[in-house]
Structure formats: structure tokens, C-alpha cells
């Protein structure tokens, strides 16, 4: 039976009325398992009206009350995490253990958001001038929105709505239409936890819904995660209408391998970081940069058999290294890049094209691929492939190696593997990338730090989660206070000073 998804507005499910739908596939079999109705501008507007009506009363509640709702929500998600993981895997294709990680990283942001009372504190100064005190306060923006991607359907929605709601805002979530089931369930659980109706609304849709969000006068801020082209579009259109925006795009994450690195640990790191979740991660390592011919030869010799031995299975296989890709278009794109790499002259050491699995012949599977002798002019180096493809770009020296990520247009994540503390410190200080790993292949910061890339990986001056989230979802008001006993008689026509 094909499930039907509408929207979640005002604390309840609402059937879509547009007549336009998008199929949700089972990546394991290629079969349609659900249909999601794509919202009209009027349906988006109805969600905004619900949010706008509910937000003032929610903002008026003290932060401890809001935090208690989040505490209950965290408990409910933890109770249901196995069911959520299975639903996530069935719609996305990542393995169930990987889905558990997706959910946990979202929960961690919810846990950090429990510190809202501290994170929203302002400043106070007594005696700033004669009888004058000054203080600042952080206040919610009102109605805010998040547009989230298919590859983390639990984590990134929670990264967005948890701090926003804890700050006292109402939130409109537009999740990916490819795997809407988990975001819809997360909204239900928020209501079960005691969140007032209208504070979290889920509107399923496509570009029409995105544009409606960007143009709506009542939406004060927009967060986005997806491709760079759309991130730039969302940022430009949102800011043109006076909205605050933080939008995060693509990546091409390098891992520098120094000659002194432990090669077994390097290979373990590359296998997990390059091929986990079928490479459908913005923090995946897609470029390995060994320094020196001997380092490169040793790396490829150890890496190739590990790539060939990758265990690929349906998302329900808890022992699989990775599962299928999200849909047929993703498979076509990845295979097209592998074809291009061969045409452009790279050495295809392991070829993942044409992979099939007995009993799942119509599933969206791609085997792990490994290229050697890739050069910076090739499309497989310049573009984000977003699949299980790792490129080895050889460098003769450390300076040549560090120059590669420094000059690349993306600046999301980067890593170095070395035993040399001087090299690691120099690397961390000089590299122009937003998130850096030292002997850590996927340097995703924990929830109490912020997540964000540089260059064409991120637009806007504030990052996701951590303290930046509370700055993004609030505005500062500064009060200068003086009572009658401190006021001098007569008008003063000069600019106020504290003399």
C-alpha cells in the first residue's frame, strides 16, 4: 500500500490540495512506497498564519518551561529511535546503524538547546553614565523557516528547529520531498511533548514552496542545507527581501596523508569517511592527498582491496558498510562522473559501475569506486559527486598538498593524518576551510560548537547549532535607562555622551 503524505499544520495532519505529488521510492527495490503532496503558496501561507498566531504566547513562556517541552521531546525520540531509524533507512537507503547516528546527532542539538536560559542571556552595566544603567536582551525573531536536505532527514531538521523553537520562535519546516516520513514524525512527537499547535509546522513541497517561504513577509529568517547552486539562490533571494539567512552548500573534502602517518589507520579512516552512507554526506572525504610517491603507492596498494571488499547491502542489513543511493537520478549522476573520470585520463583502480544485488536488482545501488592519478583540472576533482567515489590526487610536497584544498572553491571540511605536531598545527592555522580534522576524518563539531563551511560551501555570517544558532534566531535589543533622580533640568541638544 502506498502511503500518502500531506502537511502538518497547526498541530495536525492536513491533506494537500494542490493535486501535484512527488513519489517517494524505496531505494532498495526501486518501488514507489509513498506519495507526498506538494504544497501551494496558499498552503504555505496557512502554515505561516498558524505560526504567527501561536508564536507570541510561546515566546512569553519562560525559558525553563520551553526547555521542559524539549526535555520531554528528547525522551520521546529516544523511546522511538529504532522505529525512526527503520523509517529513515527505508526512505533514504542508509543503513539502520547509520540512521541511528543521524538521529543521535539531532538529539545532541536538542540537548544543547536545553541551555536556552543561559544562551539567551544579555549583558548589564550599572553606572554607564551619571545615573544611567545599560542592558541588552536577546529576543526571538517571530516566524522562521528551514529548508532541509534528503541526506540527513532527522539530524538537520532538528539542528534547525530545536534552537529556533527554544528561543521562542515558531518554525516552518520544508523537508526534502524524497524522504519526508521522519520529519513528519518528529513534528508529531513535538506535539506529544507539549509543544503548542502552530509552533512547528511541516510543509512538504518543491521550488514553489521554497519561493513562497523566501517571499513571505512574515518569515523573518531562513536556514538551508543542500547544493551550492540552490544555497546561493536561497541566500540571495532571502536577503533581498530583508530576511536573515544562513545557507550551506556543497563540499569537496580533502584528507592530506603525510609520510609519517599510520597507513592502516589512514585506510580505515578513508574507507569509513569516503564510502559511508554511499558518500551522500556533505562531510564525506572524497579526495585523498598522499604526500610523496612512496606514501601514495603504499596508500593505493592498501586501499584498493579494502574498496573491493566493501559490503554493500539493503538498508535493513545491519552488517552492510553502506546501502543504496536515494534514487535513480543519484545513480545516474555518480555513474556519469565515473565515466567522465575515465575519459579525462584518471586511473580507475576500482570500478563500482554496474553493481547489482540478487533479490534487489531494481534497487539504486552503486559499488565503491577508487581513482588514482586524478588532477585538479578533472571534473571528478572539481565537482561534488555525492556518491561512493574516492579520488587520489598525488602531491610531491606538503606545500603542494595544502595548496589543493586552499585553492578549491569549496571549503566545508578538511583533514590531515600525521604524527607531526608542527605540521598539524601549521595546517590547522593556515587552511582556509571551515571545519578541520587532525587525525579525524569527518570533523563534524559536536552540538556545543558550530557547524559551517567557508567559501562556496556556506553563505551568511552565522553557522548552524552551537551558540551561533541562538544568535541567528534572536535579535539584540539594548536599553539605556535613567530614572528621574538622575535627569538634569533643561533640554540638551548635543549628542548624548557619558561624561
N, C-alpha and C positions, 0 to 999 in steps of 0.2 A: 504494500500500500504506500502510495506517495504522500508524504506529509506536506501540509500547506502552512507556510509562514506568512503572517501578516505583519502587524506592528504591535508595539507595546506602548500605549499612550494613556496617561492618566491612571496608571496603576493597573491596567487591564489589557488583555489582548483585543486588538481591533483588526478586523478583516480589511485587507486592502481593496480599494475601489477603482484602481487605475485600469485594470484589465491587462496590464503589462506584467509579465512574470519572467523570472530567470530560474533556470534549472540548477539544482544542487546535486552534484554527482557523487556516487560512491567511488573514490579513486581506485579502490581495489578491483572493482568489476566493470567500471565504466557505465553502470546503470544509473538512471535518474532515481534518487531516493527522496527528493523533496522539491518543492517549488516555492519560491519566495516572491511575493508581490512587491513590485517596485513602486515607491510612493510618488504621489503627485505633489506639486507645490502646496496645494491646499492641505494635504495630509501632514506635510512638514509643518505648515503654519498652525495646524491644530495642536501638534505636539508643543510648539513654542508657546501657544496660548496657555496650555495646561501648565507648562513650566513657569511661565511668567506669573500666573495666578498663585502658584504654590510657593514660589521662592521667598517672598518676604517673611512669611511665618516661619519657614525653615531657618532662615538667616537669623531670626530673632531668638531662636533657641540657643542656650549657652553651649559652648563647645563640648562640655562633658556629656551633654545629652546627645549631641550628634555623634560623639565618639562611642557612646554605648550602642547605638544602632549599628555602627561599623563593627564593633566587637561581636555582636550577635550575628552579623553577616559573615564574618570570618569563620565563626563556629559552624554556620550552616554550610558554607562552601567546603570546609574540611570534612564534614559529615558526608557530603555528596561527591567528594572529589573523584572517586572511582567511576561513578556514573558519568560525571562530567568528562573525565578523561576518555571514556569509551565513545561518547558522543563526539568529542573533538577529533579523535582519531578516525572515526568513521566518515566525518565530513571533510577533514583536511588531508588525511593519509599518513600523518606522522605516527610513530609507534606509541603505544599506550604509556610506556615509561617516559618517553619524550613529552607526551601530553601532560603527564603529572608535573613535569618540570615547568611547562608553560603555565599551569595553574598556580604552582607554588610561587613562581616569581611575581605573579599578580597579587597573591595573598601577602607577600612581603611588603609591597607598596601599601596595601590596606593597613597592615600592622604599623608601618611608619606613620601613616596618616592619623593614627590614634593620638599622636603628639600634637594635634592641631592647636591646643591651647597654648603650647609653648611656641609653635612655629608661626602663629599669627600675632604674637606679642609685638607691640610697638616700643617706642622709646620715650623717656620722660626726663626733662631737665628743669629743676627748680632754680629760680633766680637767674634766668637768662638775661634779664634786664631789670630795671627798677620796678619791683612788684610784679614782674612778668614771669610766668611759667610757660613752658612749651612741651607739647607731647604729640606723638604720632600714633595713628591707628591703622590697621590693615582691615579693609572691608571687602566683602565679596563683590564680584562684577555684576552678578544677576543671572542671566541665562547664558550658558556657554555650550560649546559643541565639540565633539570629537569624531573624526573620520578615521577608521582603523582598518588594518590590512588583514588578508586571509591567513598569513603565516603564523600569527600568534593571536588566535581569536579569543583567548581568555586573558592572557597577560596584558596586552596593550590596552584593551578596553578598561581594565582595572587600573593600569597606570594613569589613564586619563580621568576616569570618573571618580576614583576614590579621593584624591586630594581636592578635586573641584567641589565635590559634594561636602566634604568635611569643612571646607572654607565657607560654606553657606550658600553656594550657588545651586542652581538647577541645571541639569545636564541633558543634552540631546546627543545620543549615540547613533552614528550611522556606520554600522559594521560592514564588513565585506559581504556581498551577496553570495559569495562562493561557499561560505560556511557560517550561516547565521545562527545555528542552533544553540551554541554555548552562550553567545552574548544575550540571546533572548532569555535563557535560563538564569543567567546572572542577574538580570533585571527582576525576574520573578523572586529570586532569593533576597534581593534588597527589600522588596515589599514585605516579604515574610519576616525580615529582620526588624521591621518597624519603620522603614523609610516612608514618609508621606507620599501619597499618589501625586504624580506630576514632577517629582524631583529628579527622577531618572526615567527618561523616555527613550525607546529604541525605534528608530525609523529605518526600515530597510529600503534600499534604493540604489540608484546608479547616478550618473552625472547630473540628471535633473534634480535629484535630491541634494547633491553636493552644491550645485549652483544656488539652490534655494537657501541652503544654510549660509553660503557666502554673501548672499544679497539681503538676508533678513535683517531688518533694522534692530530687532530686539536681541539678537545674538551678539554678545559683546566680545567673545574670544573663540578661536578655532584652533584645535590641535589636529595634526595629520601625520600619518606614517604610511609610506608607500614608495612609489618610484620617484626619481628626482624630477622628471618632467612634470608630474602632477603635483609634487610638493612645491615646485616653483610657481605653478599655476595657482594653487590654493593660496599660497603666501601673497602673491601679487594681487589677486582679486580680493582677498580678505582685507589686506591692509589698505587697499584703495577705497574700501567702504568704511574705513576707520576702525576696523577690528584689530584686536591684539591677535597675533598668530605665531605659532611655533610649528614648523613643518619639517619632517625628516624624510630624506630620500634614500637613494641607492648607496652602494658601497663596493669597494674593491680592496679587500683587506689583505695586506701583505704580512708574511711572517719571515723575518730575517733569521737565517740559521748561520751562526758563527762557527768557525772551525773547531772551537773548543767545546761545543755543545754535546750533550749526551745524545747520540743519534737514536738510540732506542726510544728515549723519551720524546724526542722530536717527532719520530714517526707516529708514536701513539697520539701525540697532540694533533698532528695533521690529519690523521685518519678520523678522529672524532670531530675536529673543528671544520674540516673540509667536506665531510660526507654526511654528517649527522643531519637528520631531518631532510634528507635528499638535497642538501645545500640550499634549502629555501629559508635562509636566515640572513638578515642584513649584517650580522656579525660573523658570518662564516668566513673562514680563511680560504681564499680562492687563489692566492699567489704565494708560492714558497720561493724564497730568495736565498739560496745557499751561497756562501762566500768562499770562493776558491774552487778550482776544478776538482780537487780531491774530495772536498765537502759535498759538492754536487753529485759526483759519481757515487759516493757512499750513500747519499740520501736516496737517489733514484733506485739504486740496487736494493735497498731495504724496503722502499716504499711500494714498488711495483707489485711484489707478491701479496702485500697486505691489501692493496686495492683490488687485486684479482680475487682475493678471498673474502671480500665483503659479503656479509649475509644480508640479502635483500628479501623481504617478505611482506605479506599483507600487514596492515597496521595492527591487526589483532595478535600478531606474532611477537610476544614479549622478548624473544631472543634475537630478533632481527636487528641489524645495525641501522637500517632505515627502510622506510616503506615507499609507497608510490608517491608520485607528484600529484599536485592538486587537481589538474585536469589535462585534457588532450592538448590544449594550446601550450601548456608548460612543457610537455614532452616535445612538441614540435619545435619550440624555441631552443631548447637545450640541444637537440639533435642538429639543428641548423647551425649552432655555434661550433659544435664538434666538426661538422662538415667544413665550416669556414676555417677552423684552425688547421685542418689538413691541407686545404687549398693554399693557405698563406705560408706553409712551409714548416710548421711546428711538428715535432716528432710525437705521434700518438702512441704512447707506450702501452696504455690500457684503453681499450675501446668499449664504452658502455652502450653503444647503439644496438638496437635490435634485441634488447633483453626481454625475454618473456618468461612467465612462470606458469607451470602446469596448474590448471584449475582457475587461473586468473589471466587468461590470455588477452582479455579486453581491458585489463587494468592499465593504469598510467605509470608504468614502470620504466625507469632508465637505470642502467648499470653505472657503476663508478667509472669515471674516465680520468686518465692522467696524461698530461702533455709535458714534454721536456723541450728544452731549447726554444722556449717562447721568447719573443722580442717585444719591446714596448709599442711597436707600430701595428701589432696584430689586434684584430677585433676581440679575440678571446682574452687579451690583456686589458684593453681599454674599457670594455663594456662589462656591466654586471650580468653574468649568465644566470644566476639564481638557480643553480642545479648542481648535481654531484660531479663537478668538473674541477680539477686542480691543475694549475699551470706552474711549471718550474721555470723561473727566469734566473739564469746564472749570472753572478756578479764576480768580478775578479777581486774587488776590494770592499772593505766596509763602507768607504765613502760612496762607491758606486751603488752599493746595495741600499743605503739610506736615501740616496738620491731618487730611487724609484718611487716610493710612496710620497716623498716630498713633492715630486712633480706631478703626481697623478691628480686628476680633477676631483676624485672622491677623497674624503678624509674622515671616514667613520671610525674604523678600528685598525690597530696595527700591533704586531708583537715582535719580540726578539727573544731568541733562545741562546743563552750564553752562560758561561761560568765567570765571566769577566765583569766585575762590578763597575769598573771605569767605563767600559763600553755600554753597559746597561744604563748607567746614569747619564752619559752623554746622549744616548739615544732618546731617553725619556725627556730630556731637556730640549733637544733640538727639533724633534719631529713635529710637524705641523698637522697632527691628527688629533681628533677629539678624545679618543679612548686608547690607552696604551697598556699592553701586557708585557711583563718581564717574566719569561718562562711560564706565562699564562696565555694559552692560545685564543681564548674568547674573553676579552677583558670587559665583560658587561658589569658595570658597577652595581653594588648592592643598593637597596632601596634608599639608604640614607645618604648616598652620593647621587649626583645627577648623571643622566644618560643623554649624550648628544654628540653628533659629528660636526666636523668643520668642512670648509669649502662647499662643494656641491652635495654634500651629504646632509646638510642642515641649514635651515633658513629661520632667522629670528635670533634674539639675543638671550633667550632663556631656554633651558633644557627640560627634559622630562624627569619626573619623580624627584625625590630628594627635596632640599629646601627651595630649589628653583620652581618647583610646581606650585608651592604656596605663594611665591612671588608672582607667578604668571596668573594665577586665578584670583588675585586680590589687587586692589589699588590702595596706595598710601594717602592718607589724609593727615595733614599737620595742623595742629591747633595752637595758636598763641593766645594765652589767657591772662587777663589782668582784671582785678576787681576794683570797685570804686575807690577804696582807700589808697590805691596806688596811682590814680589818674590825676594829673595836674589840670588846673583850670586853664581855659583858653584853647583856641584852635592852633594846631601845628601844621604848617603847610609844607614842611620838608619831608624827605623820605624817612620813614621810621628807622632808627638805629637803636642799639642797646647801650649807648653812652649814658 
